[in-house]
Every structure is written in C-alpha cells, then in structure tokens.
Amino acid sequence: MTISPLARPFPALAPITGVRIGTATAGYKNWSRADVTLVELAAGTSVAGVLTRSRCPSPEVELCRERLAGGQARALVVNAGNSNAFTGLTGRQAAAAQTAAAATLVGCAPEAVFAASTGVIGVPLPQDKAVAGVTAAHAALGTGDFHAATLAIGTTDTFAKAATTAALVGDTRVTLTGIIKGSGMIAPDMATMLGFIFTDAAVAPAFLQAALDRANATSFSCITVDGDTSTSDTVLAFATGAAGHAPLTGWDSPGADAFAAALADLCRQLAQLVVRDGEGATKFITISVTGAESDAAAHRIGMSIANSPLVKTAIAGGDANWGRVVMAVGKAGEAADRDRLSIRFGTTEVAAGGAVVPGYDEAPVAAHLAGEDVEIAVDLGLGSGRARVWTCDLTHGYISINADYRS
C-alpha cells in the first residue's frame, strides 16, 4: 500500500528490561510476512488494559477482560490477518489453545497470558496454525524488537507506528514505549485498535489501571477515522518493575504524577499516529471545543464534528464550509446557543454571534486548509467544559480501500 502522506518516521526505541519479543509466520493469509507475535514478560510484571465496549467482542477481548482482574502478566500473543471475532465456540477454543500453548512455553499459568487478534471478522482462527505460530515465535524470542513486532501486528496500516517517552520516579529514570496498529474501523468507545505499552517502571496493577484509564480519556477515546468501533479494540500496558524503584501504588506515591503524565503523553502520541494513518487520509484534523456545559458535553460535540462525513469531505476538498460545523454542533444532543457560538479555522475566526464575522476573508482559511494539519476551534459560550479530539479527512481513497479490500 502507498504510505500515508501524514506518516511519521519510526522512532529509535531502546529495549525495555524484562521484555523479550519474537515474531513468526503462522500463515493466517496467503503471505510470507510475520503475522504472530509473542512477547515474554518478566515475572512480577503488572498489567492494565482498556477494551472495546462492542457487544460483539472477540474471544481474545473476553479473555483479556477476565484475566485483567489478576493484575499480572507473563506473556502477550498477537495475531494479525484474522480477528477471530464472531466465530462461536470454535474461535473461543482456538484462543484458549493458543494462550495455553504460550503458557506452557513460557512456564506460567494460562491466566497470565494475554491475547489480541486483528483482521477479518467471522473467520475462526485456525487452531493448528495459531499454536504452531506461537511455538515458532517462542523459538524466536530475543531476535525480535519493537519494530518487528509493530510490523507483525499490522493489517491495513501503511507505516509502522510507535512512540517512546520517559519519566523520573524519584531519582530513577523509567522508560515507556508503545506500539500500535490501526487505520480503519476507528471510533473508540474505550480505547481503540491494538496498542501495547511497555515500561520498566514498578507500578502496582490498580494504579497502572487508574493511570491508563485517565490517559485513555484524553487520547484513544478522542480519535476517530470513520465512526466504526471494532470488535477487537485492545490497549494493554505492562510494567516489568525492572527499573528497581519503590513501586508506585497510588496517586500519592512519589513520582506517580510524573509517570502518569508520561503515560498520557505516550498514549496521545500513539492515538494521533493512528489518525495519521487513517485509510485514505490526506489531512490531520484537530478539533478543540471550549465553553461547553461540561467536559463530557464538549467531548460529544467534538466527536460529532469529527465523525461528520460532511465536515470531513469539506476539509478533504479544502472548502471552508463552516456551516457544516454548525450542523455537527447542533446535532450532538448537547446544549448550544447559536447566538453564542463561535467557530475558528486555524487562527481565523469565521463565525460568531450567530453569523459570519464582519469583513470575513476566506483567503487565509483556504491557505490553512491547503496544509496537512488543520485546526478547527468551536466555543459554545455556555460554561467551562472543554475537550480536544482528532480525526482525518474523508476521501475517495477510503472508499477504494474498503470497497475493494478485505483485510
């Protein structure tokens, strides 16, 4: 596939102590690429996760939901090319068999193995290939790195997506690194896509979950490509504790705020990379909403704008049609007053007080829309609620990909 014009280069990523990676080819589709990933995690690794709220989730999502309660992880298995969703007992048995095989190979209880699958819906994961694939990936442990894993978990992705950051916990520097896949069927209702975060920080499971929940609220839950929520959306965070500092057990722990801020920044970077790889995307759009009755109301208004095909196609065509933004605000179901509403494209205010601004000149707006990064700001003038969400434009490319290609 042609690389997205909004792509970002793959960053330099240092290994995380307590994390070993292996990839292999299970052959879920007619290809020779690696499509199964096994990550072995050091004993004592904490885990947290956010999972799709789809009422038709994959067996892997259900498995993760059950096992997150234990708070500990020793392995992660990821399959690409087959989501194993809507596959009944056969799919559940395949997921159970593959994670049981991984548990035996790593030497842990099955409850400490987490799994995710991505790809076509409705085709059972072939159990024989799944078990053989994870066995081969185990044999390759230590030969893979984050770049290899990112390539192996992808489907319609046009570039490998990852990010890294660091924080000081007391006098100890901890590293946080994440890899992610996703470019279509992106409209989160929790988190979205498949994303995996690894850190050498020592973090108690309950606090890791609290920090991830907070980070998710301003990152993965603030992006959309096409308004469709996947059956398989999974984001998992693993903390190996190898950095050796006193464990973070709550918000009052020294360094907890710094760790949580770094995690939020990492999640935001990863989420934005997915939008930048939106299927057919040519514009990265930031939508800021202020003056709403609450933050939740601002978020819903922002997502209403971000999910509007009319807004997205106008941006694709470089059309400063602010009336479509008014429409999206009005349909969001949240309080709005047209006579208090103001709209800005880039640095140019285009509408305020229920009308176009006096002397409005569309030239600077057109110039702004000609760039790759587009900003839309809306102020409701009703309260202090605010939110920021990200989306991309809607082009003929999206239709071509999804009309002609089954992942």
N, C-alpha and C positions, 0 to 999 in steps of 0.2 A: 504494500500500500504506500501511497505518497505520504511523506512525513508532513504532519500538520504545520502550517506556516506559523503557528503560535508556539511551536515546540521549544523546549528549553534543554540545554545540554545536560547529560548525566553528570552529577557531581562526583567528586572524589570522596569515596567512603572508606573510612577505616574499619577494620573488623571490630566486632563487639565481643569482648571476652565472655565465654560461656555460650557462644552461638556457633554452630557448625552447619554448613549448607552443602547439600548435594542435589543435583538435578539429573533427570534421566528421561528417556523417551518410552512412554507406555504405548503410544500409538493409538490414542483415542480417535484420531482422524488420520487421513491418508497423508501423513507428513513425516519428516525425519527430525523435526525440531524437538527439543526437550519440552515435555508437557506435564511432568510431575516433579514436584519439589518437596524435599524433606529437610526440615530444619531441626537439628538436635539441640536441646536446651539444657544447660547445666542443672543439676539437682538443686532444688530450692528456688527455681525461677517462679516469680509471681506472674499471674495473667489477669487481664481485664478485657472486656470486649463490649462492643455495641453492634447489634444485629438488626436485620431488616424486620419491620413490622408487617411485612406482607403476610396475608392469611394463607398463602400457598408457598411456604418456605421449603427449601431443600432439606434432605435428611442431615446434611452437614451443618446447616444452621441450627436445627433442633439438637443435634449432638453437642454443638458448642454451647448452646443455651443451658443444657443440662450440666455440662462439665465446668462451666464458669463458676458455679457455686463452690467448687472445691478450691478455687483460687491458685492452683499450682499447675505447672505445665512442664513437660519434658520433651515434647515434640510437636511439630506442626507439619501437616501434609496438605499440599495444594495441587489440585488437578485443573488443567486448562483444556478447553475443547468440548467439555461435557459438564453441564451444571448439575446433573443428576436430580433435577427438580421435577416434581410431578411424575414420579417413577414408582410409586407404591412400595410394596414390600420388597421387591427386587432391588430398588435403589437403596432402601434402608439396610438391607443385608450387605450390599456392596460396600457402603460406607463403614459399617461395623467391621467387616472383614479386613478392609484396608487399614483402619486405625488399629485393629487388634494385631495385624502383622507388624505395623510400625512399633507398637508397644513391645512386642517380643524382640524385635531387632534392637531397640534402644535399651530395653531392660527396665520397663516401668509398667505400671498399671494402665489399662486402656483409658481410664478416666483422665489420665494426664496427657493424652494425645488429642490435639485439636485439628480440625479439618475444614477445608473450603474447596468448593468446585465452581467453575465458571464456564459458560459456553451455552450450547443449545439446550433448550428446555424440552422435557418429555422423552428423552432417550436415556434408558438406565445406564449407569456407569458399569462398564463390563468388569465384573469382579476379578476375572483372571488377569486382565491387563492391569487393573488397579493394584493388585497385590504384587504382580511381577514388577510393575513400575516403581513402587515404593521400595521394593527389595533392591532394585538396581540403584535407586537414589541413595539408599543407605550405604551401598558399596562405594558410592562416590563421595561420601561425606568428607568434607575438608578440601575437596577440589573445587567446589563452587564458591561464588562470592555473591554479594548483593546484586551486582549487575546481571549475573547469570540467572539468579532467582527472579529478578524483575522481568527478564525476557521470557522465562519459562511460565510465568503466571498470566501472561498477556493473551488477549484474543484479537479484538479489532483495534487494539492500541497501535498507534503509528510511531511512537517513540517510548523508550524506557523511562519510567518516572520514579524518582527517588529524591529524598532530601535528608539533611542532617543538621543537627544543632547541638549545643552543649549548655550546661548549667553548672554553677558552683553550689555544691551542697556542703556547707561549712568550708573546709579547705580542700575539698575533693572535687575535681572536675569530672563530671559524668557526661557521657555521650548518648545522644538519642538519634537513631537512624530509622527511617521508614521507607518502605517500597509500596507501590500502589499500582493497580491496573483499573482501567475503566475509560470508556469513551462514549458509550451509548447505553440506553436504558438507565439513565442517571436522573433520579429525582428522589433524594433521600427522605426517608421517614424514620430516621435514627442516625445512621451513618450511610455510607453507600459504597458500592463497588467492592473490591477486595483490597484491603490495606493491612499491612503488618508492620508494627513498630517494635523496635528492639532497643533496650538500654542496659547499660551496666550498672545503673543505679540500684540501690537496695530500697525497695518500696513494698510495703505491706499490701496485699491484694485489695483490701477495702479502700485504701487511699488511692491506689492506682486506678481503681474503678471510678472513684469520685473525680479524680483529675481528668480521666478520659471522658467522662460524661460532660464535664464542663468544657473541655476542649472541643468535643464534638458539636456542642451547641453553637459555636461560632466558626465552624469550619465545614465538616462534612454535611451537616444539616443546613448549610447555607449555600449549597450549589445545586444547579440543575442544568442539564443539557436538553432534555426532551420531555420532561414531565412524567417519565415512567420509572416506577420503583421496582428494582429487581427482586426476584425470589431468593437471591443468594447473597445479598449485601452483607459483608462482614468486615469489621475492623477489629483487630486484636492487638493488644500491647503486652509485651513480655519484658520483665525486669529481672535480669540474672543476678543482681546483687554483687557482681564481681568487683565493683569499684571499692568496696570494703568500708564504706562509711556507715554510721549508725542508721538503721532503717528508718525511712520516712513512714510514720504510722498515722499521721493526720495533719490537718492544716496548721497546727501549732508546732510541728516538728521543724527544727532549724533547717532551712533550705527548701522547705516544702513549696513556698511561693515561687522560688526560682525554678524549681523542677516543673511545677505546673505551668508556668509561663513558657518555658521551653517546649513543653509538650503541646501547648496550644499553638505556638508558632509553627512547630513541625506539622501539626495536623492542617493548619491553614495553608502551608506551602503545598502539601500533598493534595489537598482538595482543589486548589487552584490549578495544579498541573492536570488534573482530570478534565477540568473545563477547557484548558488549553488544547486538549486532545479530543474535544467534542467532535463527534462524527460530522464531517463537512464544515467545521468551524473555520471562519476567517477573522472573527473579531472576538476579543475577550472583553466582556462587559461587566463593569462593577456598578451595582445599584445601591445607593445609600438612601435610607429613609429616616427622616427625623420628624419630630413634632407629632408623633402618633400618641394615642392614649396610653399605650404600654409598649414594652419591648416586643411582646408576643404579637401585638397588632401590627407593629412596624415590620416584623418578620413576615407575617402573612401578606402584607401589602407588597413587600419586596419580592416575594416569591410569585405573587400574582403577575407582577410586571415581568419577572424573569421567565415565567412559563408561557407568556402570551405569544402565540405564533405571529400575531400582527406586529408586536413590538420587535420581535426577533428578525422578521423578514424586512422590516423597515430599516433596521440597523444594517442588515446584510446589503441593502441597496443604497446605503448612505443617505437615507431620507430622514430628515429631522421632523418626523411626524409626531409631535408631542401630544397630539390628540389621542393617539393610541395609548400613551402612558396614562392620560386622564381616564380613559376607558378601563385600563387594568386596575387603577386605584379604585375606581367606582365599583367594580365587580368583586372586590376582595372580601366583601362582607364585614369590613371594619368601618368604624366611624370616620367620616370625611366631610369636609365643608368646602365646596368648590370655590367659595369666595376667600378662603384662607390658604388654599393650595398654591404652592409654587413649584416650578419644575426647572431644572438646570441640566444642560448638556455640556460636559466639560466645565469651563469656567463661565459660560454664558447663560444667564437666566433668560428663559424663553417665554415663560408664562407665570403670572402672579395675579392674585386678587380676582380670579375667575375670568381672566382674559389674557391675550398676548401682551407682553410688555410693550410700552410705547417705544417707537423707534426701533423695533426688533430688526436685527440684521442677520440673515441666515448664513452669511458667508463664513464667519468663524465657526459656526456649528457644523457646517458642511466640511470644513477643513478638519475639525476634530473627528468627525465620523469617518473620514478617509483613512485614519490611522488604525492600527491593530488593537489599541487599547481604548475603549470607550467608557466614559463615565456618565451615569445618569443619576441625578440627585432630586429627591422629592421631599418637600417639607409640608406636613399636614397642618401645622399651626395650631394643634389642639392640646399638646402635652409634651412630656419629656421622653416618650418612647422612641427608641432608635434601633436600627439594625442595618447590617450590610450583607448583601448576597452577591453571588457571582454566577454568570451564565455566559453563553456564547450566541452568536447569530444562527439563524436557520437558513440554510442554503440548499440549492439543488443537490449538492454533494450528500447531504444527509439522506435525501430520498433515494439517491442512486445506491448508496451503501446498503440501506435497509430494504430496498425493493429487490436487489439483485444478489444479496449475500446472506447466507445463514451461517452464523458464527459456530 
